[in-house]
Amino acid sequence: MTHGAGDGLFERVLDAAAGDGAGAELYERRGALLELTEDEEGSTLLESHERGLALRLFKAGRSAFAAAGPERADTLPAEARRRLPRARARRGVRLGTPASGEIAERRPLSDPPPPDVDLARTLLTGFRQALTASGRGAVTVREASVSLGERAERLATTAGRDATWGSRLATLVATVVGRSAAGRFSARVVGAASRPEELPVARLARHAADRVLLPLNGRPFEPTRADILLDPLVAAHLIGRLAPLFFGDDEESLLAARTREGRDAFASPLVSLVDDATAPGGLVRGVRDGEGTLQGRTRLVERGLPFGRLTDIAASGRLSRAPSGSAVRITWSAPPRIGVTNFFVDPLPGVSPLDLLGSVGRGLYAAVLLERPEVDLSADTFRLVVAGYAVEKGRATERVSEATVSGRLSDFLRGIAGIGDDLKFALGGTGSAGSPTLLVPRWKTG
């Protein structure tokens, strides 16, 4: 049996879930995805569609979750009721209610339109051409794929909340190979945007060329103390690893330990951390979170000092503050959890990256990551393996094939002496992470 828009399935399941003194929340997602892959053997096109419904029941501090496709959706109320008595009671767990002035929409979902395969081909062609120009013929594509996705979501509760919204995401993933007299080097690069037309194809091509040519044509950076400049896309991956410290009250003790119960700053006074679903350039363009709460801007660190938290409805109850709209559903078949939208260093006090470069006496510009960053929030340590350029008196002098930047994470964050105005985002966590160029003077490299 198939179910389409207006089939009444959503209303039927929600009505069946109500009663017995429990509150009910029903979530539905419909999605369309296209993935076009090109490699040495040709091209492959995959198209898929999804529809799923997820139900949560709330009663006496307990919550039970059940999810199914449309064919089994009518069984969700009975399944959730069966699980509810065995669920663990937790303070703050409650049903989402409408915000002040919020009007229930009560609009059934329709299947999103299929993504444009011609646009996917155009993006892949553009990436290949930009890579040829950036790599001057020394870099080739082994495999590249473009994914274009769109989804529609609806959430309603027996407490009166009923909202629908939608989102899009485009990604480009490529494996590239660089060649020089020193040999061959390959790397995988990922680019993303909230809309296909915003996919940074040219920037991704330049980044890909650097990923494979710097290790081939540079020399290792000698261990020393040096001024460190982190490129925005390198810094973004480090900054993104900080997000769990601000997930409700789950990491409250760890955040307190990093700041000695607030006696020490979390980071340099130049650093403010923000999560903003409407941030220009952010890869998430959200309106509501996975619990239907309106999303906005949440300041988490203000001038180096902890300030806010990312919360879902339960965490906001425990912290006695309004929800920040940070409940994220990774898939429709899993319950929501706290996550980021666009989590970034605010570039407002930033200066031109060229001004930062000009302030470096002897240092390293870390242009690309060679490995996934290692960050241990509990141990307060980090390790970045990078390639880039040696800097002398404000000028890049030679290529660096590899360098290691590591140490105590809190010392590094408090040591930030300059930030740029060139905010960029990369995929990270449940959304995107962003940073401008960061300058840390006199840091010991490995």
TAMO-V455305 format. One record per residue. RES is the residue in one letter. NEAR is the number of other ideal C-beta (glycine too) atoms within 8 Angstrom. D_LAST is the distance of its C-alpha to the last C-alpha in Angstrom with 1 decimal. Layout:
RES|NEAR|D_LAST ; RES|NEAR|D_LAST
//
This chain:
M|3|61.9 ; T|4|59.9 ; H|8|59.2 ; G|7|58.8 ; A|7|58.8 ; G|5|61.6 ; D|7|62.2 ; G|6|62.3 ; L|11|59.9 ; F|13|57.5 ; E|7|60.4 ; R|9|62.0 ; V|15|58.9 ; L|12|58.3 ; D|7|62.0 ; A|8|62.0 ; A|15|59.0 ; A|8|60.6 ; G|5|62.7 ; D|5|62.7 ; G|4|61.3 ; A|12|57.9 ; G|11|56.2 ; A|15|54.8 ; E|14|52.0 ; L|15|52.1 ; Y|14|49.4 ; E|14|49.9 ; R|12|47.5 ; R|14|48.5 ; G|12|46.1 ; A|15|46.2 ; L|12|43.3 ; L|15|43.1 ; E|10|40.4 ; L|15|40.7 ; T|11|38.5 ; E|10|38.6 ; D|9|37.3 ; E|4|38.4 ; E|3|41.5 ; G|5|42.7 ; S|7|42.6 ; T|6|43.1 ; L|9|44.4 ; L|8|44.3 ; E|10|46.1 ; S|6|46.4 ; H|9|48.0 ; E|10|47.6 ; R|12|49.7 ; G|13|49.2 ; L|17|50.5 ; A|16|49.0 ; L|16|51.0 ; R|12|50.1 ; L|14|52.7 ; F|12|52.4 ; K|10|54.7 ; A|4|54.5 ; G|7|50.7 ; R|13|50.2 ; S|10|49.0 ; A|11|49.5 ; F|10|48.1 ; A|10|49.6 ; A|11|48.9 ; A|12|50.8 ; G|8|51.8 ; P|11|55.1 ; E|6|57.1 ; R|8|56.3 ; A|12|55.8 ; D|9|59.2 ; T|8|58.0 ; L|17|55.2 ; P|13|57.3 ; A|7|58.6 ; E|10|55.1 ; A|15|53.6 ; R|11|56.6 ; R|6|56.2 ; R|11|52.6 ; L|13|53.1 ; P|5|54.7 ; R|4|51.8 ; A|9|49.1 ; R|4|47.3 ; A|8|48.5 ; R|9|45.9 ; R|7|46.3 ; G|10|46.2 ; V|11|47.0 ; R|9|49.6 ; L|11|51.0 ; G|12|50.0 ; T|8|52.9 ; P|9|53.5 ; A|7|52.0 ; S|4|54.4 ; G|4|56.3 ; E|9|54.7 ; I|5|57.3 ; A|10|57.3 ; E|7|57.0 ; R|5|58.4 ; R|6|57.5 ; P|8|57.3 ; L|12|54.4 ; S|8|54.8 ; D|11|52.6 ; P|11|50.2 ; P|6|51.1 ; P|7|49.4 ; P|14|46.4 ; D|9|47.0 ; V|9|46.2 ; D|6|46.9 ; L|10|44.3 ; A|14|41.7 ; R|9|42.7 ; T|8|42.4 ; L|14|38.8 ; L|14|37.7 ; T|8|39.5 ; G|10|37.9 ; F|15|34.4 ; R|10|35.2 ; Q|8|36.6 ; A|13|33.8 ; L|16|31.2 ; T|9|33.3 ; A|8|33.3 ; S|12|29.6 ; G|16|28.5 ; R|5|31.4 ; G|5|32.6 ; A|9|29.4 ; V|15|28.7 ; T|8|31.2 ; V|12|31.8 ; R|9|32.0 ; E|10|33.1 ; A|14|33.6 ; S|12|35.4 ; V|13|36.7 ; S|13|37.9 ; L|13|40.3 ; G|12|41.5 ; E|12|43.8 ; R|13|45.1 ; A|14|47.8 ; E|14|47.8 ; R|13|50.4 ; L|16|50.5 ; A|13|53.6 ; T|15|54.4 ; T|10|57.7 ; A|9|57.0 ; G|8|57.5 ; R|13|54.2 ; D|10|54.4 ; A|12|52.0 ; T|9|51.0 ; W|9|48.0 ; G|9|46.0 ; S|11|42.7 ; R|12|41.1 ; L|10|37.8 ; A|16|36.8 ; T|11|33.7 ; L|17|32.6 ; V|11|30.3 ; A|14|29.6 ; T|11|27.9 ; V|17|27.3 ; V|12|26.7 ; G|17|25.5 ; R|9|26.7 ; S|9|26.0 ; A|3|26.6 ; A|5|23.3 ; G|7|24.6 ; R|7|24.6 ; F|10|22.2 ; S|10|23.4 ; A|11|22.4 ; R|7|24.3 ; V|11|24.8 ; V|9|26.9 ; G|13|28.9 ; A|12|31.5 ; A|12|34.2 ; S|11|37.0 ; R|9|39.5 ; P|13|39.5 ; E|5|40.4 ; E|8|37.3 ; L|15|34.9 ; P|8|32.4 ; V|12|33.0 ; A|9|32.0 ; R|8|28.8 ; L|15|27.8 ; A|14|28.7 ; R|10|26.5 ; H|12|23.6 ; A|16|24.4 ; A|15|24.6 ; D|11|21.1 ; R|15|19.7 ; V|16|21.1 ; L|14|21.4 ; L|15|18.0 ; P|13|16.4 ; L|14|19.4 ; N|9|19.8 ; G|12|16.4 ; R|7|14.0 ; P|8|10.2 ; F|12|8.4 ; E|4|7.6 ; P|6|4.8 ; T|7|7.2 ; R|6|9.2 ; A|11|10.7 ; D|15|13.2 ; I|13|12.3 ; L|15|15.2 ; L|15|15.5 ; D|12|18.4 ; P|14|21.1 ; L|11|20.8 ; V|14|17.1 ; A|14|17.8 ; A|16|21.0 ; H|14|19.4 ; L|14|17.4 ; I|14|20.5 ; G|14|22.7 ; R|11|21.1 ; L|11|22.5 ; A|15|26.0 ; P|9|27.1 ; L|10|26.9 ; F|13|29.9 ; F|13|32.1 ; G|13|35.3 ; D|8|35.3 ; D|8|33.4 ; E|11|30.1 ; E|7|31.9 ; S|6|30.9 ; L|10|27.2 ; L|12|27.3 ; A|10|29.3 ; A|7|26.8 ; R|10|24.0 ; T|12|26.4 ; R|7|28.3 ; E|5|31.4 ; G|8|31.1 ; R|5|30.6 ; D|9|27.1 ; A|9|26.2 ; F|14|24.4 ; A|10|22.6 ; S|11|23.1 ; P|6|26.8 ; L|10|26.0 ; V|14|25.2 ; S|11|28.2 ; L|15|27.9 ; V|13|30.9 ; D|17|32.3 ; D|12|35.0 ; A|15|37.0 ; T|10|38.4 ; A|13|35.3 ; P|4|35.7 ; G|7|33.4 ; G|17|32.7 ; L|12|33.0 ; V|11|35.5 ; R|9|38.9 ; G|12|40.5 ; V|6|43.7 ; R|12|43.9 ; D|13|41.7 ; G|10|42.5 ; E|12|45.1 ; G|11|46.8 ; T|14|45.5 ; L|8|45.1 ; Q|12|41.5 ; G|9|40.4 ; R|9|37.6 ; T|12|36.0 ; R|10|33.8 ; L|13|31.4 ; V|13|29.4 ; E|7|31.3 ; R|8|29.5 ; G|13|26.8 ; L|9|29.3 ; P|9|30.2 ; F|7|33.5 ; G|9|34.6 ; R|13|34.3 ; L|15|34.8 ; T|13|37.9 ; D|16|40.4 ; I|14|44.0 ; A|11|43.5 ; A|16|40.5 ; S|15|42.3 ; G|11|45.2 ; R|10|43.2 ; L|10|41.6 ; S|5|44.9 ; R|7|43.7 ; A|4|44.5 ; P|13|42.6 ; S|13|39.8 ; G|13|40.6 ; S|17|37.5 ; A|15|39.1 ; V|13|37.7 ; R|12|39.4 ; I|7|37.0 ; T|6|40.1 ; W|12|43.7 ; S|6|44.1 ; A|9|41.7 ; P|7|42.3 ; P|10|40.4 ; R|8|37.4 ; I|12|35.4 ; G|14|32.9 ; V|16|31.7 ; T|17|33.5 ; N|16|31.3 ; F|17|28.6 ; F|18|26.9 ; V|15|25.8 ; D|8|28.9 ; P|11|28.6 ; L|5|31.7 ; P|6|30.2 ; G|11|28.0 ; V|9|28.2 ; S|7|27.9 ; P|11|24.5 ; L|6|25.6 ; D|8|26.1 ; L|15|22.5 ; L|13|21.3 ; G|7|23.7 ; S|10|22.3 ; V|14|18.9 ; G|8|18.9 ; R|8|15.5 ; G|12|13.0 ; L|17|12.0 ; Y|13|14.5 ; A|16|13.3 ; A|11|16.6 ; V|14|16.4 ; L|12|14.9 ; L|10|14.5 ; E|6|14.8 ; R|5|16.6 ; P|11|14.7 ; E|9|14.4 ; V|11|16.1 ; D|8|17.9 ; L|12|20.4 ; S|5|21.9 ; A|5|18.8 ; D|9|17.5 ; T|11|14.0 ; F|13|12.3 ; R|10|9.7 ; L|14|9.9 ; V|9|9.4 ; V|16|11.0 ; A|16|12.7 ; G|13|14.5 ; Y|11|15.4 ; A|12|14.3 ; V|15|16.6 ; E|8|18.6 ; K|6|21.5 ; G|9|21.8 ; R|7|21.9 ; A|8|19.8 ; T|7|19.7 ; E|8|18.1 ; R|11|16.8 ; V|16|13.1 ; S|11|13.3 ; E|12|9.9 ; A|14|6.7 ; T|10|4.9 ; V|14|6.3 ; S|8|7.3 ; G|10|9.5 ; R|7|13.3 ; L|11|15.0 ; S|10|17.9 ; D|8|16.1 ; F|12|14.5 ; L|11|18.0 ; R|12|19.7 ; G|10|17.5 ; I|14|18.7 ; A|8|20.7 ; G|11|22.0 ; I|16|23.1 ; G|14|24.8 ; D|10|28.2 ; D|10|27.2 ; L|13|27.2 ; K|11|26.6 ; F|13|26.9 ; A|14|25.7 ; L|8|27.2 ; G|12|25.8 ; G|9|27.5 ; T|7|31.2 ; G|14|31.2 ; S|17|28.7 ; A|18|25.8 ; G|17|25.4 ; S|15|23.5 ; P|15|23.7 ; T|16|20.9 ; L|13|18.8 ; L|15|17.4 ; V|12|15.1 ; P|9|15.1 ; R|6|12.8 ; W|13|9.8 ; K|7|6.7 ; T|13|3.8 ; G|7|0.0
//
